[in-house]
Amino acid sequence: MKFHFLILVPIILLFCAQMQAQTVYATRTHRVTVIVSTITLVQVSSGVVNMTISGADAVAGQDLMTLTNQSTNLLWGINSSLKKITVNTSLAAPQFTLKLLAGSSTQGTAAPQVTLSTVPADFLLNIGRSSGNCILQYTAEALASQGTGTDPHTITFTVQNQ
């Protein structure tokens, strides 16, 4: 029996070695490249802001009437170099004054309050490789001596190189 065992063990080992030699593993490789493009997004949280100056907003005996609205946010996402956001209105000759201030900005530096015109003005500075938001604080000003009317503004926010 020892003799059979001595012959059988090498045969089994030889068979196992041949089985391993015949096992072929197929491998393939390929390249995956992740490319991140420049991302520059800006969004306003609400499409329409209506500001109506009424008797409740006026002080008797004073010519200037003002109304402030903070119901809208500006949101942005930028993954590139230092940028700024400018703001302008489409209304070339407004009857009343409309001002804008970036309140509680989570990134960047808010510029001083801007009186909106068709010429783009700095609104937020020093933003880049960030996402953030701020409150859009609109202030409408009208003089009693200007009478009544409606100023339909289209406000444009533009991300630019700083």
Buried (B, 14 or more C-beta within 10 A) or exposed (E): EEEEEEEEEEEEEEEEEEEEEEEEEEEEEEEEEEEEEEEBEBEBEEEEBEBEBEEEBBEEEEEEBBBEEBEBBBBBBBBBEEBBBBBBBEBEEBEBBBBBBBEEBEBBEBBEEBEBBEEBBBBBBBBBEBBBBBBBBBBBBBEEEEEEEEBEBEBBBBBEEB
